[in-house]
Amino acid sequence: MNRYFYIDAEGKQNGTFSPDELIHENVKRETLVWTQGMDQWMRASEVAELSYIFSETFIAQGAAQPQTQYTHPVMTTTTQQPMPKTWLVESILVTILPFILCSSFLSLLGIIGIVYAAQVESFFNRGDYTASAESSRAAGKWTKIALWIAIGWILLIIVTIILVLVFVGSVSGIGEWLNT
């Protein structure tokens, strides 16, 4: 049994192959083949040793066609998780408003919440849901810390105002008591 070279559709020479191997190389009737002892390249259908590959009974058995199995990719439905809460608006409000109203520099701790809040959407868009959820949790934590600091400052200011009014009222009452 001879070993053959063949020229593929791109014009490249391939070989050497036995006649049975040529079947799996998808050689067609008009494919040019060559083996030792041949003067020139010939069509595969013109070579006596290869003629059985293109006979009707051989094709009917399916031997001429390579047995290719196509596997279909498994379609998995992935449910995309919703983006975690960003806390961006809340962290901005609890940072700026208390600072303006109370002049509390401690409310600037809300900036940490703003930084984490800005990362939530960025991580989510990159597909890193775990980091996005962690940034959301940290943003919520620092936003709540800044909120409680703001509430504390507002309560402290209210208590201070009440104490000043009581003290001024009591001092004025003592002055009236001394004058009598």
MIDOSE-1310 file (N, C-alpha, C; in nm, 2 decimals, decimal comma, always signed):
residues 180
mnry	+0,09/-0,12/+0,00/+0,00/+0,00/+0,00/+0,09/+0,12/+0,00; +0,06/+0,21/-0,09/+0,14/+0,33/-0,11/+0,10/+0,44/+0,00; +0,19/+0,53/+0,02/+0,17/+0,65/+0,10/+0,16/+0,77/+0,01; +0,06/+0,85/+0,03/+0,02/+0,96/-0,06/+0,04/+1,10/+0,01
fyid	+0,08/+1,19/-0,08/+0,08/+1,33/-0,05/-0,05/+1,39/-0,12; -0,10/+1,50/-0,06/-0,21/+1,56/-0,13/-0,20/+1,71/-0,11; -0,27/+1,79/-0,20/-0,27/+1,93/-0,19/-0,41/+1,97/-0,14; -0,41/+2,05/-0,03/-0,54/+2,08/+0,03/-0,60/+2,21/-0,04
aegk	-0,71/+2,25/+0,01/-0,78/+2,36/-0,05/-0,70/+2,49/-0,05; -0,61/+2,50/+0,04/-0,53/+2,63/+0,06/-0,40/+2,62/-0,03; -0,38/+2,50/-0,10/-0,26/+2,49/-0,18/-0,14/+2,43/-0,11; -0,16/+2,39/+0,02/-0,05/+2,34/+0,09/-0,04/+2,19/+0,07
qngt	+0,09/+2,14/+0,06/+0,11/+2,00/+0,04/+0,11/+1,93/+0,18; +0,04/+1,82/+0,19/+0,03/+1,75/+0,32/+0,06/+1,60/+0,29; +0,12/+1,53/+0,38/+0,15/+1,39/+0,36/+0,26/+1,34/+0,45; +0,27/+1,22/+0,46/+0,22/+1,11/+0,38/+0,11/+1,04/+0,45
fspd	+0,01/+0,99/+0,37/-0,10/+0,92/+0,42/-0,13/+0,79/+0,35; -0,18/+0,70/+0,42/-0,23/+0,57/+0,35/-0,37/+0,61/+0,29; -0,42/+0,52/+0,20/-0,55/+0,55/+0,15/-0,66/+0,56/+0,26; -0,65/+0,48/+0,36/-0,75/+0,49/+0,47/-0,74/+0,62/+0,54
elih	-0,62/+0,67/+0,56/-0,60/+0,80/+0,63/-0,65/+0,91/+0,54; -0,64/+0,90/+0,41/-0,69/+1,00/+0,32/-0,84/+1,03/+0,34; -0,91/+0,92/+0,37/-1,05/+0,93/+0,40/-1,08/+1,03/+0,51; -1,00/+1,02/+0,61/-1,02/+1,11/+0,73/-0,96/+1,25/+0,71
envk	-0,88/+1,27/+0,60/-0,83/+1,40/+0,57/-0,93/+1,47/+0,48; -1,04/+1,41/+0,45/-1,15/+1,47/+0,37/-1,11/+1,50/+0,23; -1,03/+1,40/+0,17/-0,99/+1,41/+0,03/-1,11/+1,39/-0,06; -1,12/+1,48/-0,16/-1,23/+1,47/-0,25/-1,18/+1,42/-0,39
retl	-1,27/+1,39/-0,48/-1,24/+1,34/-0,61/-1,14/+1,42/-0,68; -1,16/+1,55/-0,68/-1,07/+1,65/-0,75/-0,94/+1,69/-0,68; -0,92/+1,64/-0,56/-0,80/+1,67/-0,48/-0,68/+1,61/-0,55; -0,57/+1,68/-0,57/-0,45/+1,64/-0,63/-0,37/+1,55/-0,53
vwtq	-0,33/+1,43/-0,58/-0,25/+1,34/-0,49/-0,12/+1,30/-0,57; -0,02/+1,25/-0,49/+0,10/+1,21/-0,55/+0,16/+1,10/-0,46; +0,23/+1,00/-0,52/+0,30/+0,90/-0,44/+0,42/+0,86/-0,53; +0,52/+0,79/-0,47/+0,64/+0,75/-0,54/+0,60/+0,66/-0,66
gmdq	+0,66/+0,69/-0,77/+0,64/+0,61/-0,89/+0,54/+0,69/-0,98; +0,48/+0,80/-0,94/+0,39/+0,88/-1,03/+0,48/+0,99/-1,09; +0,45/+1,01/-1,22/+0,52/+1,12/-1,29/+0,48/+1,26/-1,25; +0,35/+1,27/-1,22/+0,30/+1,40/-1,19/+0,18/+1,39/-1,09
wmra	+0,13/+1,50/-1,04/+0,01/+1,50/-0,95/-0,11/+1,46/-1,03; -0,20/+1,38/-0,97/-0,32/+1,34/-1,03/-0,44/+1,36/-0,94; -0,55/+1,37/-1,00/-0,68/+1,38/-0,92/-0,69/+1,24/-0,85; -0,74/+1,25/-0,73/-0,76/+1,13/-0,65/-0,85/+1,03/-0,71
seva	-0,95/+1,07/-0,79/-1,04/+0,98/-0,85/-0,98/+0,91/-0,97; -0,86/+0,96/-1,02/-0,80/+0,89/-1,13/-0,69/+0,79/-1,09; -0,66/+0,78/-0,96/-0,56/+0,69/-0,91/-0,64/+0,56/-0,88; -0,59/+0,45/-0,94/-0,66/+0,32/-0,92/-0,67/+0,27/-0,78
elsy	-0,56/+0,29/-0,70/-0,56/+0,25/-0,56/-0,66/+0,32/-0,47; -0,69/+0,45/-0,52/-0,78/+0,53/-0,44/-0,93/+0,53/-0,49; -0,95/+0,46/-0,60/-1,08/+0,47/-0,66/-1,19/+0,41/-0,57; -1,16/+0,31/-0,49/-1,26/+0,26/-0,40/-1,32/+0,36/-0,30
ifse	-1,23/+0,46/-0,27/-1,28/+0,56/-0,17/-1,40/+0,63/-0,22; -1,41/+0,65/-0,36/-1,52/+0,73/-0,42/-1,62/+0,64/-0,48; -1,62/+0,51/-0,46/-1,72/+0,42/-0,52/-1,85/+0,44/-0,44; -1,96/+0,41/-0,51/-2,09/+0,44/-0,45/-2,12/+0,35/-0,33
tfia	-2,07/+0,23/-0,33/-2,10/+0,14/-0,22/-2,02/+0,18/-0,09; -1,90/+0,23/-0,12/-1,82/+0,28/-0,01/-1,88/+0,40/+0,06; -1,93/+0,49/-0,03/-1,99/+0,62/+0,02/-2,12/+0,59/+0,09; -2,19/+0,49/+0,04/-2,32/+0,45/+0,10/-2,30/+0,40/+0,24
qgaa	-2,18/+0,33/+0,27/-2,15/+0,28/+0,40/-2,11/+0,39/+0,50; -2,08/+0,51/+0,44/-2,05/+0,62/+0,52/-1,90/+0,62/+0,56; -1,82/+0,54/+0,50/-1,68/+0,53/+0,53/-1,60/+0,65/+0,47; -1,65/+0,71/+0,36/-1,58/+0,82/+0,30/-1,60/+0,95/+0,37
qpqt	-1,70/+0,95/+0,45/-1,72/+1,07/+0,53/-1,66/+1,06/+0,67; -1,59/+1,15/+0,71/-1,53/+1,13/+0,85/-1,65/+1,14/+0,95; -1,64/+1,05/+1,05/-1,74/+1,05/+1,15/-1,71/+1,16/+1,25; -1,78/+1,27/+1,24/-1,76/+1,38/+1,33/-1,88/+1,39/+1,42
qyth	-1,85/+1,39/+1,55/-1,95/+1,41/+1,65/-1,95/+1,56/+1,69; -2,07/+1,61/+1,68/-2,09/+1,75/+1,72/-2,15/+1,75/+1,86; -2,09/+1,81/+1,95/-2,14/+1,82/+2,08/-2,20/+1,96/+2,10; -2,32/+1,97/+2,14/-2,38/+2,10/+2,17/-2,34/+2,15/+2,30
pvmt	-2,30/+2,27/+2,31/-2,27/+2,32/+2,45/-2,39/+2,32/+2,53; -2,37/+2,29/+2,66/-2,48/+2,29/+2,75/-2,52/+2,43/+2,78; -2,64/+2,46/+2,76/-2,69/+2,60/+2,79/-2,72/+2,61/+2,94; -2,64/+2,68/+3,01/-2,67/+2,70/+3,15/-2,72/+2,84/+3,16
tttq	-2,83/+2,85/+3,23/-2,88/+2,99/+3,26/-2,83/+3,04/+3,39; -2,75/+3,14/+3,38/-2,70/+3,20/+3,50/-2,78/+3,32/+3,53; -2,83/+3,32/+3,65/-2,91/+3,44/+3,69/-2,82/+3,54/+3,75; -2,82/+3,65/+3,69/-2,73/+3,76/+3,73/-2,78/+3,82/+3,86
qpmp	-2,70/+3,83/+3,95/-2,74/+3,89/+4,08/-2,76/+4,04/+4,06; -2,85/+4,10/+4,13/-2,87/+4,24/+4,12/-2,75/+4,31/+4,19; -2,73/+4,43/+4,14/-2,62/+4,51/+4,20/-2,65/+4,55/+4,34; -2,55/+4,53/+4,43/-2,58/+4,57/+4,57/-2,60/+4,72/+4,58
ktwl	-2,66/+4,76/+4,69/-2,69/+4,90/+4,71/-2,56/+4,98/+4,72; -2,55/+5,09/+4,65/-2,43/+5,16/+4,65/-2,40/+5,25/+4,77; -2,51/+5,31/+4,83/-2,50/+5,40/+4,94/-2,43/+5,53/+4,91; -2,42/+5,56/+4,78/-2,35/+5,68/+4,74/-2,42/+5,81/+4,78
vesi	-2,55/+5,82/+4,75/-2,63/+5,94/+4,79/-2,63/+5,96/+4,94; -2,66/+5,85/+5,01/-2,67/+5,86/+5,15/-2,53/+5,90/+5,22; -2,43/+5,85/+5,17/-2,30/+5,88/+5,22/-2,26/+6,02/+5,19; -2,29/+6,07/+5,08/-2,27/+6,22/+5,05/-2,35/+6,31/+5,14
lvti	-2,48/+6,27/+5,16/-2,56/+6,36/+5,24/-2,51/+6,36/+5,39; -2,48/+6,24/+5,44/-2,44/+6,24/+5,58/-2,30/+6,29/+5,60; -2,23/+6,32/+5,50/-2,10/+6,38/+5,51/-2,11/+6,53/+5,50; -2,18/+6,58/+5,40/-2,18/+6,72/+5,37/-2,28/+6,80/+5,47
lpfi	-2,40/+6,75/+5,48/-2,50/+6,83/+5,56/-2,46/+6,85/+5,70; -2,42/+6,75/+5,78/-2,38/+6,77/+5,91/-2,25/+6,86/+5,92; -2,17/+6,85/+5,82/-2,05/+6,94/+5,83/-2,09/+7,09/+5,81; -2,19/+7,11/+5,72/-2,24/+7,25/+5,70/-2,32/+7,29/+5,82
lcss	-2,41/+7,21/+5,87/-2,50/+7,25/+5,98/-2,43/+7,26/+6,12; -2,34/+7,16/+6,14/-2,29/+7,15/+6,28/-2,14/+7,18/+6,28; -2,08/+7,20/+6,17/-1,93/+7,22/+6,16/-1,86/+7,11/+6,23; -1,91/+6,99/+6,22/-1,85/+6,87/+6,28/-1,75/+6,81/+6,18
flsl	-1,62/+6,82/+6,22/-1,52/+6,76/+6,13/-1,53/+6,60/+6,14; -1,59/+6,55/+6,24/-1,60/+6,41/+6,25/-1,70/+6,35/+6,15; -1,79/+6,43/+6,10/-1,88/+6,39/+6,00/-1,81/+6,36/+5,86; -1,68/+6,41/+5,86/-1,60/+6,39/+5,74/-1,56/+6,24/+5,73
lgii	-1,59/+6,16/+5,83/-1,56/+6,02/+5,82/-1,65/+5,96/+5,72; -1,76/+6,03/+5,68/-1,85/+5,98/+5,57/-1,77/+5,97/+5,44; -1,66/+6,04/+5,43/-1,58/+6,03/+5,30/-1,54/+5,88/+5,28; -1,51/+5,81/+5,38/-1,47/+5,67/+5,37/-1,59/+5,60/+5,31
givy	-1,71/+5,63/+5,35/-1,83/+5,57/+5,29/-1,85/+5,60/+5,15; -1,81/+5,73/+5,11/-1,82/+5,77/+4,97/-1,72/+5,69/+4,88; -1,60/+5,67/+4,93/-1,50/+5,59/+4,86/-1,55/+5,45/+4,84; -1,60/+5,38/+4,94/-1,65/+5,25/+4,92/-1,77/+5,24/+4,83
aaqv	-1,86/+5,34/+4,84/-1,98/+5,35/+4,76/-1,94/+5,36/+4,61; -1,84/+5,44/+4,58/-1,80/+5,45/+4,45/-1,74/+5,32/+4,39; -1,69/+5,23/+4,47/-1,64/+5,11/+4,42/-1,74/+5,00/+4,39; -1,86/+5,02/+4,45/-1,96/+4,91/+4,43/-2,00/+4,89/+4,28
esff	-2,03/+4,99/+4,21/-2,07/+4,98/+4,07/-1,95/+4,93/+3,99; -1,83/+4,98/+4,02/-1,72/+4,95/+3,94/-1,69/+4,80/+3,95; -1,69/+4,74/+4,07/-1,67/+4,60/+4,09/-1,78/+4,52/+4,02; -1,90/+4,56/+4,03/-2,01/+4,49/+3,98/-2,00/+4,48/+3,82
nrgd	-1,96/+4,60/+3,76/-1,95/+4,60/+3,61/-1,84/+4,51/+3,57; -1,74/+4,49/+3,65/-1,63/+4,40/+3,61/-1,66/+4,25/+3,63; -1,78/+4,23/+3,70/-1,82/+4,09/+3,72/-1,78/+4,03/+3,85; -1,72/+4,12/+3,94/-1,67/+4,07/+4,07/-1,78/+4,10/+4,17
ytas	-1,88/+4,01/+4,18/-1,99/+4,04/+4,27/-1,95/+4,04/+4,41; -1,86/+3,95/+4,45/-1,82/+3,94/+4,59/-1,75/+4,07/+4,64; -1,66/+4,13/+4,56/-1,60/+4,25/+4,59/-1,70/+4,37/+4,60; -1,80/+4,36/+4,50/-1,90/+4,46/+4,50/-1,99/+4,46/+4,63
aess	-2,03/+4,34/+4,67/-2,11/+4,32/+4,79/-2,03/+4,37/+4,91; -1,90/+4,34/+4,92/-1,81/+4,38/+5,03/-1,80/+4,53/+5,03; -1,78/+4,59/+4,92/-1,78/+4,74/+4,92/-1,91/+4,80/+4,96; -2,02/+4,74/+4,92/-2,15/+4,79/+4,96/-2,17/+4,78/+5,11
raag	-2,12/+4,67/+5,17/-2,13/+4,65/+5,31/-2,05/+4,75/+5,39; -1,93/+4,78/+5,34/-1,84/+4,88/+5,40/-1,89/+5,02/+5,38; -1,95/+5,05/+5,27/-2,01/+5,18/+5,24/-2,13/+5,20/+5,34; -2,21/+5,10/+5,36/-2,32/+5,11/+5,45/-2,28/+5,13/+5,59
kwtk	-2,17/+5,06/+5,63/-2,12/+5,07/+5,76/-2,07/+5,21/+5,79; -1,99/+5,27/+5,70/-1,93/+5,40/+5,72/-2,04/+5,51/+5,71; -2,14/+5,49/+5,62/-2,25/+5,58/+5,61/-2,32/+5,59/+5,74; -2,35/+5,47/+5,80/-2,42/+5,47/+5,93/-2,34/+5,53/+6,04
ialw	-2,21/+5,51/+6,04/-2,12/+5,57/+6,14/-2,13/+5,72/+6,13; -2,12/+5,77/+6,01/-2,13/+5,92/+5,99/-2,27/+5,97/+6,03; -2,37/+5,89/+6,00/-2,51/+5,94/+6,04/-2,52/+5,94/+6,19; -2,47/+5,84/+6,26/-2,48/+5,85/+6,41/-2,39/+5,96/+6,47
iaig	-2,28/+5,99/+6,41/-2,20/+6,10/+6,45/-2,28/+6,23/+6,43; -2,34/+6,24/+6,32/-2,42/+6,36/+6,29/-2,54/+6,38/+6,39; -2,61/+6,27/+6,42/-2,72/+6,27/+6,51/-2,66/+6,31/+6,65; -2,55/+6,25/+6,69/-2,49/+6,28/+6,81/-2,45/+6,43/+6,82
will	-2,40/+6,49/+6,72/-2,36/+6,63/+6,72/-2,49/+6,72/+6,73; -2,59/+6,68/+6,66/-2,72/+6,76/+6,66/-2,78/+6,75/+6,80; -2,78/+6,63/+6,86/-2,83/+6,62/+7,00/-2,75/+6,70/+7,10; -2,62/+6,70/+7,08/-2,53/+6,77/+7,17/-2,55/+6,92/+7,15
iivt	-2,57/+6,97/+7,03/-2,61/+7,11/+7,01/-2,74/+7,15/+7,08; -2,84/+7,06/+7,06/-2,97/+7,09/+7,12/-2,96/+7,09/+7,27; -2,89/+6,99/+7,33/-2,87/+6,99/+7,48/-2,80/+7,11/+7,52; -2,70/+7,15/+7,45/-2,62/+7,27/+7,49/-2,71/+7,39/+7,49
iilv	-2,79/+7,41/+7,38/-2,88/+7,52/+7,38/-2,97/+7,52/+7,49; -3,03/+7,41/+7,52/-3,12/+7,40/+7,64/-3,05/+7,43/+7,77; -2,93/+7,38/+7,79/-2,86/+7,41/+7,91/-2,82/+7,56/+7,92; -2,78/+7,62/+7,81/-2,75/+7,76/+7,81/-2,88/+7,84/+7,85
lvfv	-2,99/+7,81/+7,79/-3,11/+7,88/+7,82/-3,15/+7,86/+7,97; -3,14/+7,74/+8,02/-3,17/+7,71/+8,16/-3,07/+7,79/+8,25; -2,95/+7,79/+8,21/-2,85/+7,86/+8,29/-2,87/+8,01/+8,29; -2,90/+8,06/+8,17/-2,92/+8,21/+8,16/-3,05/+8,24/+8,24
gsvs	-3,15/+8,15/+8,23/-3,28/+8,18/+8,30/-3,26/+8,17/+8,45; -3,18/+8,08/+8,50/-3,15/+8,06/+8,64/-3,06/+8,18/+8,69; -2,97/+8,22/+8,61/-2,89/+8,33/+8,65/-2,97/+8,46/+8,66; -3,06/+8,48/+8,57/-3,14/+8,60/+8,58/-3,24/+8,58/+8,69
gige	-3,28/+8,46/+8,73/-3,37/+8,44/+8,85/-3,29/+8,47/+8,98; -3,17/+8,44/+8,98/-3,09/+8,46/+9,10/-3,07/+8,61/+9,11; -3,05/+8,68/+9,00/-3,03/+8,83/+9,01/-3,16/+8,89/+9,06; -3,27/+8,85/+9,02/-3,40/+8,90/+9,07/-3,42/+8,87/+9,22
wlnt	-3,37/+8,75/+9,26/-3,39/+8,71/+9,40/-3,30/+8,80/+9,49; -3,17/+8,83/+9,44/-3,08/+8,91/+9,52/-3,13/+9,05/+9,53; -3,20/+9,10/+9,43/-3,25/+9,24/+9,43/-3,37/+9,25/+9,52; -3,43/+9,15/+9,57/-3,55/+9,17/+9,65/-3,52/+9,16/+9,80
